[in-house]
């Protein structure tokens, strides 16, 4: 799957973590595309803040994560941290 350079939205990360979400397969496919060296996808600090806000809020997700740390991001091996 060829993907143009772009930014991953917080919802894509949320759906990729939630195997029960109807959008899960499509979200995982997009993130898996990032494993290809010809694909460049970005996540901003703002998006990570939105992601955290969503996954820790019981009003926004059926299974909130009330604790979250750096190890939890290992669920996204496709993403690498790059400091500017």
MOPAC internal coordinates of N, CA, C and O (Angstrom, degrees):
PM7 1SCF
backbone

  N    0.0000 0     0.00 0     0.00 0    0    0    0
  C    1.4576 1     0.00 0     0.00 0    1    0    0
  C    1.5196 1   107.97 1     0.00 0    2    1    0
  O    1.2310 1   120.21 1   -55.52 1    3    2    1
  N    1.2906 1   117.21 1   124.48 1    3    2    1
  C    1.4506 1   121.93 1   179.46 1    5    3    2
  C    1.5240 1   109.74 1   -91.71 1    6    5    3
  O    1.2310 1   120.83 1   -50.80 1    7    6    5
  N    1.3084 1   116.02 1   129.20 1    7    6    5
  C    1.4623 1   121.07 1  -178.78 1    9    7    6
  C    1.5141 1   108.37 1  -127.06 1   10    9    7
  O    1.2310 1   120.60 1   -49.97 1   11   10    9
  N    1.3160 1   116.46 1   130.03 1   11   10    9
  C    1.4618 1   121.29 1   176.71 1   13   11   10
  C    1.5251 1   108.75 1   -70.17 1   14   13   11
  O    1.2310 1   119.75 1   -26.47 1   15   14   13
  N    1.3376 1   118.07 1   153.53 1   15   14   13
  C    1.4640 1   119.00 1   174.78 1   17   15   14
  C    1.5200 1   109.66 1   -54.79 1   18   17   15
  O    1.2310 1   121.15 1   -43.58 1   19   18   17
  N    1.3065 1   115.41 1   136.42 1   19   18   17
  C    1.4513 1   118.57 1  -178.16 1   21   19   18
  C    1.5145 1   112.27 1  -166.68 1   22   21   19
  O    1.2310 1   121.34 1     4.19 1   23   22   21
  N    1.3072 1   115.03 1  -175.81 1   23   22   21
  C    1.4555 1   122.79 1  -178.56 1   25   23   22
  C    1.5250 1   108.89 1  -111.33 1   26   25   23
  O    1.2310 1   121.01 1   -47.30 1   27   26   25
  N    1.3211 1   115.66 1   132.70 1   27   26   25
  C    1.4642 1   121.59 1   177.18 1   29   27   26
  C    1.5258 1   108.26 1   -81.21 1   30   29   27
  O    1.2310 1   120.03 1   -51.81 1   31   30   29
  N    1.3157 1   117.55 1   128.19 1   31   30   29
  C    1.4527 1   122.23 1   177.61 1   33   31   30
  C    1.5260 1   110.06 1   -78.42 1   34   33   31
  O    1.2310 1   120.49 1   -25.50 1   35   34   33
  N    1.3263 1   116.67 1   154.50 1   35   34   33
  C    1.4702 1   121.67 1   179.61 1   37   35   34
  C    1.5249 1   111.31 1   -57.35 1   38   37   35
  O    1.2310 1   119.95 1   143.17 1   39   38   37
  N    1.3202 1   117.71 1   -36.83 1   39   38   37
  C    1.4637 1   120.06 1  -178.86 1   41   39   38
  C    1.5245 1   112.04 1   -63.63 1   42   41   39
  O    1.2310 1   120.13 1   146.76 1   43   42   41
  N    1.3221 1   117.35 1   -33.24 1   43   42   41
  C    1.4614 1   120.21 1   177.93 1   45   43   42
  C    1.5271 1   109.26 1   -62.84 1   46   45   43
  O    1.2310 1   120.28 1   137.73 1   47   46   45
  N    1.3274 1   117.07 1   -42.27 1   47   46   45
  C    1.4645 1   120.65 1   178.17 1   49   47   46
  C    1.5267 1   111.31 1   -65.59 1   50   49   47
  O    1.2310 1   120.53 1   138.98 1   51   50   49
  N    1.3265 1   116.59 1   -41.02 1   51   50   49
  C    1.4669 1   120.56 1   179.27 1   53   51   50
  C    1.5249 1   110.00 1   -62.70 1   54   53   51
  O    1.2310 1   120.10 1   131.48 1   55   54   53
  N    1.3189 1   117.42 1   -48.52 1   55   54   53
  C    1.4690 1   121.02 1  -179.94 1   57   55   54
  C    1.5253 1   111.43 1   -64.45 1   58   57   55
  O    1.2310 1   120.29 1   145.05 1   59   58   57
  N    1.3218 1   117.06 1   -34.95 1   59   58   57
  C    1.4628 1   120.31 1   179.71 1   61   59   58
  C    1.5304 1   111.59 1   -65.90 1   62   61   59
  O    1.2310 1   120.42 1   151.79 1   63   62   61
  N    1.3190 1   116.80 1   -28.21 1   63   62   61
  C    1.4684 1   120.54 1   178.17 1   65   63   62
  C    1.5213 1   112.75 1   -82.84 1   66   65   63
  O    1.2310 1   120.33 1   154.96 1   67   66   65
  N    1.3376 1   116.98 1   -25.04 1   67   66   65
  C    1.4676 1   121.73 1  -173.80 1   69   67   66
  C    1.5307 1   110.33 1   -99.76 1   70   69   67
  O    1.2310 1   121.16 1   -81.51 1   71   70   69
  N    1.3226 1   115.39 1    98.49 1   71   70   69
  C    1.4684 1   120.21 1  -177.70 1   73   71   70
  C    1.5252 1   112.40 1   -63.81 1   74   73   71
  O    1.2310 1   119.68 1   161.51 1   75   74   73
  N    1.3250 1   118.21 1   -18.49 1   75   74   73
  C    1.4639 1   121.60 1   179.51 1   77   75   74
  C    1.5278 1   113.10 1   -85.79 1   78   77   75
  O    1.2310 1   120.08 1   168.67 1   79   78   77
  N    1.3164 1   117.45 1   -11.33 1   79   78   77
  C    1.4684 1   120.87 1  -178.19 1   81   79   78
  C    1.5231 1   110.18 1   -72.65 1   82   81   79
  O    1.2310 1   120.00 1   -41.57 1   83   82   81
  N    1.3411 1   117.61 1   138.43 1   83   82   81
  C    1.4695 1   119.76 1   177.54 1   85   83   82
  C    1.5337 1   112.51 1   -60.38 1   86   85   83
  O    1.2310 1   120.39 1   154.42 1   87   86   85
  N    1.3272 1   116.85 1   -25.58 1   87   86   85
  C    1.4646 1   122.06 1  -178.28 1   89   87   86
  C    1.5273 1   112.69 1   -88.62 1   90   89   87
  O    1.2310 1   119.93 1  -178.34 1   91   90   89
  N    1.3307 1   117.73 1     1.66 1   91   90   89
  C    1.4637 1   121.90 1  -174.88 1   93   91   90
  C    1.5311 1   112.24 1   -57.19 1   94   93   91
  O    1.2310 1   120.00 1   128.59 1   95   94   93
  N    1.3076 1   117.60 1   -51.41 1   95   94   93
  C    1.4747 1   120.75 1  -176.42 1   97   95   94
  C    1.5292 1   111.68 1   -60.55 1   98   97   95
  O    1.2310 1   120.33 1   136.64 1   99   98   97
  N    1.3164 1   116.97 1   -43.36 1   99   98   97
  C    1.4693 1   120.29 1  -179.68 1  101   99   98
  C    1.5274 1   110.57 1   -66.70 1  102  101   99
  O    1.2310 1   120.29 1   140.60 1  103  102  101
  N    1.3211 1   117.05 1   -39.40 1  103  102  101
  C    1.4638 1   120.77 1   179.22 1  105  103  102
  C    1.5165 1   111.17 1   -65.93 1  106  105  103
  O    1.2310 1   120.41 1   136.62 1  107  106  105
  N    1.3310 1   116.83 1   -43.38 1  107  106  105
  C    1.4640 1   120.04 1   178.74 1  109  107  106
  C    1.5304 1   110.33 1   -64.94 1  110  109  107
  O    1.2310 1   120.43 1   142.16 1  111  110  109
  N    1.3336 1   116.79 1   -37.84 1  111  110  109
  C    1.4704 1   120.01 1   179.50 1  113  111  110
  C    1.5283 1   110.70 1   -62.92 1  114  113  111
  O    1.2310 1   120.57 1   139.08 1  115  114  113
  N    1.3222 1   116.52 1   -40.92 1  115  114  113
  C    1.4609 1   120.00 1   178.62 1  117  115  114
  C    1.5263 1   110.33 1   -64.58 1  118  117  115
  O    1.2310 1   120.16 1   134.73 1  119  118  117
  N    1.3203 1   117.31 1   -45.27 1  119  118  117
  C    1.4602 1   119.90 1   179.15 1  121  119  118
  C    1.5231 1   111.49 1   -66.52 1  122  121  119
  O    1.2310 1   120.16 1   143.33 1  123  122  121
  N    1.3199 1   117.30 1   -36.67 1  123  122  121
  C    1.4693 1   119.94 1   177.14 1  125  123  122
  C    1.5198 1   111.32 1   -64.17 1  126  125  123
  O    1.2310 1   120.46 1   149.47 1  127  126  125
  N    1.3261 1   116.72 1   -30.53 1  127  126  125
  C    1.4697 1   120.51 1   177.17 1  129  127  126
  C    1.5218 1   110.53 1   -62.66 1  130  129  127
  O    1.2310 1   120.35 1   153.80 1  131  130  129
  N    1.3256 1   116.94 1   -26.20 1  131  130  129
  C    1.4627 1   120.97 1  -179.35 1  133  131  130
  C    1.5293 1   111.95 1   -69.78 1  134  133  131
  O    1.2310 1   120.16 1   166.86 1  135  134  133
  N    1.3113 1   117.31 1   -13.14 1  135  134  133
  C    1.4690 1   120.27 1   176.92 1  137  135  134
  C    1.5229 1   111.82 1   -70.99 1  138  137  135
  O    1.2310 1   120.66 1   157.55 1  139  138  137
  N    1.3151 1   116.34 1   -22.45 1  139  138  137
  C    1.4609 1   121.47 1   178.47 1  141  139  138
  C    1.5311 1   108.19 1   -75.08 1  142  141  139
  O    1.2310 1   120.61 1   -51.50 1  143  142  141
  N    1.3034 1   116.44 1   128.50 1  143  142  141
  C    1.4720 1   120.08 1  -176.38 1  145  143  142
  C    1.5286 1   112.99 1   -64.34 1  146  145  143
  O    1.2310 1   120.01 1   163.39 1  147  146  145
  N    1.3252 1   117.59 1   -16.61 1  147  146  145
  C    1.4642 1   119.69 1   178.78 1  149  147  146
  C    1.5262 1   112.05 1   -85.52 1  150  149  147
  O    1.2310 1   120.39 1   177.83 1  151  150  149
  N    1.3348 1   116.86 1    -2.17 1  151  150  149
  C    1.4627 1   121.64 1  -179.15 1  153  151  150
  C    1.5157 1   109.84 1  -107.69 1  154  153  151
  O    1.2310 1   120.84 1   -47.20 1  155  154  153
  N    1.3239 1   116.00 1   132.80 1  155  154  153
  C    1.4547 1   120.78 1   178.12 1  157  155  154
  C    1.5216 1   109.04 1  -123.70 1  158  157  155
  O    1.2310 1   121.04 1   -63.99 1  159  158  157
  N    1.3198 1   115.62 1   116.01 1  159  158  157
  C    1.4598 1   121.86 1   177.30 1  161  159  158
  C    1.5217 1   108.04 1  -125.35 1  162  161  159
  O    1.2310 1   120.54 1   -40.06 1  163  162  161
  N    1.3252 1   116.58 1   139.94 1  163  162  161
  C    1.4568 1   121.63 1  -176.10 1  165  163  162
  C    1.5212 1   111.17 1  -117.79 1  166  165  163
  O    1.2310 1   121.37 1   -27.11 1  167  166  165
  N    1.3330 1   114.98 1   152.89 1  167  166  165
  C    1.4592 1   122.88 1   171.52 1  169  167  166
  C    1.5195 1   105.96 1  -130.63 1  170  169  167
  O    1.2310 1   120.42 1   -54.75 1  171  170  169
  N    1.3257 1   116.79 1   125.25 1  171  170  169
  C    1.4611 1   120.50 1  -179.77 1  173  171  170
  C    1.5228 1   110.61 1   -89.95 1  174  173  171
  O    1.2310 1   120.65 1   -13.87 1  175  174  173
  N    1.3203 1   116.37 1   166.13 1  175  174  173
  C    1.4617 1   120.22 1   177.43 1  177  175  174
  C    1.5301 1   110.50 1   -63.52 1  178  177  175
  O    1.2310 1   119.87 1   145.03 1  179  178  177
  N    1.3146 1   117.86 1   -34.97 1  179  178  177
  C    1.4668 1   121.50 1   177.09 1  181  179  178
  C    1.5321 1   110.89 1   -62.10 1  182  181  179
  O    1.2310 1   120.43 1   137.84 1  183  182  181
  N    1.3080 1   116.78 1   -42.16 1  183  182  181
  C    1.4601 1   120.98 1   179.23 1  185  183  182
  C    1.5247 1   110.20 1   -65.78 1  186  185  183
  O    1.2310 1   119.99 1   139.84 1  187  186  185
  N    1.3194 1   117.63 1   -40.16 1  187  186  185
  C    1.4638 1   119.79 1   177.29 1  189  187  186
  C    1.5287 1   111.31 1   -63.79 1  190  189  187
  O    1.2310 1   120.21 1   143.36 1  191  190  189
  N    1.3301 1   117.21 1   -36.64 1  191  190  189
  C    1.4698 1   120.87 1   176.34 1  193  191  190
  C    1.5249 1   110.18 1   -65.23 1  194  193  191
  O    1.2310 1   120.09 1   137.07 1  195  194  193
  N    1.3233 1   117.43 1   -42.93 1  195  194  193
  C    1.4660 1   121.02 1   177.44 1  197  195  194
  C    1.5220 1   110.43 1   -62.63 1  198  197  195
  O    1.2310 1   120.64 1   135.73 1  199  198  197
  N    1.3288 1   116.39 1   -44.27 1  199  198  197
  C    1.4596 1   121.80 1   178.53 1  201  199  198
  C    1.5268 1   110.12 1   -57.07 1  202  201  199
  O    1.2310 1   120.36 1   131.54 1  203  202  201
  N    1.3192 1   116.92 1   -48.46 1  203  202  201
  C    1.4684 1   121.69 1   179.92 1  205  203  202
  C    1.5320 1   110.21 1   -61.06 1  206  205  203
  O    1.2310 1   120.66 1   136.36 1  207  206  205
  N    1.3239 1   116.34 1   -43.64 1  207  206  205
  C    1.4627 1   121.00 1   179.74 1  209  207  206
  C    1.5245 1   111.45 1   -60.32 1  210  209  207
  O    1.2310 1   120.48 1   140.99 1  211  210  209
  N    1.3120 1   116.68 1   -39.01 1  211  210  209
  C    1.4623 1   121.02 1  -179.04 1  213  211  210
  C    1.5257 1   111.40 1   -71.70 1  214  213  211
  O    1.2310 1   119.94 1   129.05 1  215  214  213
  N    1.3226 1   117.73 1   -50.95 1  215  214  213
  C    1.4663 1   120.03 1  -172.08 1  217  215  214
  C    1.5236 1   113.99 1   -73.35 1  218  217  215
  O    1.2310 1   120.08 1   167.19 1  219  218  217
  N    1.3203 1   117.45 1   -12.81 1  219  218  217
  C    1.4654 1   120.01 1   177.86 1  221  219  218
  C    1.5273 1   112.53 1  -102.56 1  222  221  219
  O    1.2310 1   120.18 1  -176.89 1  223  222  221
  N    1.3208 1   117.26 1     3.11 1  223  222  221
  C    1.4639 1   121.47 1  -176.13 1  225  223  222
  C    1.5240 1   110.34 1  -107.53 1  226  225  223
  O    1.2310 1   120.74 1   -66.51 1  227  226  225
  N    1.3242 1   116.18 1   113.49 1  227  226  225
  C    1.4634 1   121.87 1  -179.36 1  229  227  226
  C    1.5119 1   114.30 1   -63.79 1  230  229  227
  O    1.2310 1   119.79 1   163.59 1  231  230  229
  N    1.3034 1   118.00 1   -16.41 1  231  230  229
  C    1.4756 1   120.93 1   177.24 1  233  231  230
  C    1.5283 1   111.96 1   -84.00 1  234  233  231
  O    1.2310 1   120.85 1   164.85 1  235  234  233
  N    1.3294 1   115.98 1   -15.15 1  235  234  233
  C    1.4675 1   119.31 1  -175.38 1  237  235  234
  C    1.5146 1   113.99 1  -107.77 1  238  237  235
  O    1.2310 1   120.30 1   156.50 1  239  238  237
  N    1.3292 1   117.04 1   -23.50 1  239  238  237
  C    1.4675 1   121.01 1   179.36 1  241  239  238
  C    1.5275 1   109.41 1  -134.46 1  242  241  239
  O    1.2310 1   120.38 1   -32.70 1  243  242  241
  N    1.3363 1   116.88 1   147.30 1  243  242  241
  C    1.4651 1   119.36 1  -177.68 1  245  243  242
  C    1.5302 1   113.34 1   -68.54 1  246  245  243
  O    1.2310 1   119.91 1   151.49 1  247  246  245
  N    1.3383 1   117.77 1   -28.51 1  247  246  245
  C    1.4703 1   121.89 1  -179.47 1  249  247  246
  C    1.5335 1   108.80 1  -126.12 1  250  249  247
  O    1.2310 1   120.22 1  -100.00 1  251  250  249
  N    1.3351 1   117.18 1    80.00 1  251  250  249
  C    1.4725 1   118.78 1  -177.61 1  253  251  250
  C    1.5208 1   112.13 1   -66.64 1  254  253  251
  O    1.2310 1   121.08 1   -29.33 1  255  254  253
  N    1.3130 1   115.54 1   150.67 1  255  254  253
  C    1.4650 1   122.92 1   176.11 1  257  255  254
  C    1.5220 1   106.16 1  -105.40 1  258  257  255
  O    1.2310 1   120.27 1   -77.44 1  259  258  257
  N    1.3078 1   117.09 1   102.56 1  259  258  257
  C    1.4596 1   120.15 1  -175.34 1  261  259  258
  C    1.5191 1   112.85 1   -77.59 1  262  261  259
  O    1.2310 1   120.49 1   164.57 1  263  262  261
  N    1.3013 1   116.67 1   -15.43 1  263  262  261
  C    1.4533 1   120.28 1   171.56 1  265  263  262
  C    1.5203 1   106.68 1  -125.67 1  266  265  263
  O    1.2310 1   121.08 1   -33.83 1  267  266  265
  N    1.2950 1   115.54 1   146.17 1  267  266  265
  C    1.4612 1   120.21 1  -177.89 1  269  267  266
  C    1.5131 1   107.24 1  -154.09 1  270  269  267
  O    1.2310 1   120.18 1   -49.62 1  271  270  269
  N    1.3155 1   117.26 1   130.38 1  271  270  269
  C    1.4560 1   120.25 1   177.46 1  273  271  270
  C    1.5236 1   109.83 1  -137.62 1  274  273  271
  O    1.2310 1   120.88 1    -0.17 1  275  274  273
  N    1.2993 1   115.92 1   179.83 1  275  274  273
  C    1.4605 1   120.59 1  -176.14 1  277  275  274
  C    1.5135 1   114.21 1   -57.35 1  278  277  275
  O    1.2310 1   120.03 1   147.32 1  279  278  277
  N    1.3257 1   117.55 1   -32.68 1  279  278  277
  C    1.4629 1   120.01 1   179.18 1  281  279  278
  C    1.5205 1   112.11 1   -63.78 1  282  281  279
  O    1.2310 1   120.43 1   151.84 1  283  282  281
  N    1.3389 1   116.79 1   -28.16 1  283  282  281
  C    1.4566 1   120.05 1   179.85 1  285  283  282
  C    1.5258 1   112.06 1   -64.88 1  286  285  283
  O    1.2310 1   120.02 1   156.17 1  287  286  285
  N    1.3205 1   117.56 1   -23.83 1  287  286  285
  C    1.4567 1   120.20 1   179.73 1  289  287  286
  C    1.5217 1   111.91 1   -75.63 1  290  289  287
  O    1.2310 1   119.95 1   174.31 1  291  290  289
  N    1.3340 1   117.70 1    -5.69 1  291  290  289
  C    1.4673 1   120.64 1   177.07 1  293  291  290
  C    1.5263 1   111.21 1   -65.56 1  294  293  291
  O    1.2310 1   120.46 1   166.45 1  295  294  293
  N    1.3341 1   116.73 1   -13.55 1  295  294  293
  C    1.4635 1   120.66 1   175.97 1  297  295  294
  C    1.5332 1   110.08 1   -66.98 1  298  297  295
  O    1.2310 1   120.58 1   166.23 1  299  298  297
  N    1.3517 1   116.49 1   -13.77 1  299  298  297
  C    1.4575 1   121.99 1   179.09 1  301  299  298
  C    1.5308 1   110.26 1  -116.02 1  302  301  299
  O    1.2310 1   119.71 1  -110.47 1  303  302  301
  N    1.3361 1   118.15 1    69.53 1  303  302  301
  C    1.4688 1   119.13 1  -178.76 1  305  303  302
  C    1.5313 1   112.10 1   -66.06 1  306  305  303
  O    1.2310 1   120.55 1   166.59 1  307  306  305
  N    1.3233 1   116.56 1   -13.41 1  307  306  305
  C    1.4686 1   120.11 1  -179.65 1  309  307  306
  C    1.5276 1   111.42 1   -72.74 1  310  309  307
  O    1.2310 1   120.13 1   159.35 1  311  310  309
  N    1.3292 1   117.35 1   -20.65 1  311  310  309
  C    1.4575 1   120.99 1  -174.64 1  313  311  310
  C    1.5222 1   109.73 1   -96.94 1  314  313  311
  O    1.2310 1   120.99 1   -45.32 1  315  314  313
  N    1.2994 1   115.71 1   134.68 1  315  314  313
  C    1.4543 1   121.36 1   176.11 1  317  315  314
  C    1.5211 1   108.63 1  -116.79 1  318  317  315
  O    1.2310 1   120.34 1   -35.43 1  319  318  317
  N    1.3111 1   116.95 1   144.57 1  319  318  317
  C    1.4533 1   120.69 1   178.26 1  321  319  318
  C    1.5123 1   108.34 1   -85.24 1  322  321  319
  O    1.2310 1   121.59 1   -51.87 1  323  322  321
  N    1.3191 1   114.55 1   128.13 1  323  322  321
  C    1.4627 1   120.72 1   179.06 1  325  323  322
  C    1.5164 1   107.48 1  -127.51 1  326  325  323
  O    1.2310 1   120.12 1   -59.98 1  327  326  325
  N    1.3004 1   117.37 1   120.02 1  327  326  325
  C    1.4687 1   121.39 1   178.26 1  329  327  326
  C    1.5230 1   108.88 1   -88.06 1  330  329  327
  O    1.2310 1   120.81 1   -44.07 1  331  330  329
  N    1.3252 1   116.07 1   135.93 1  331  330  329
  C    1.4818 1   117.87 1  -179.87 1  333  331  330
  C    1.5265 1   112.15 1   -68.61 1  334  333  331
  O    1.2310 1   120.10 1   180.00 1  335  334  333

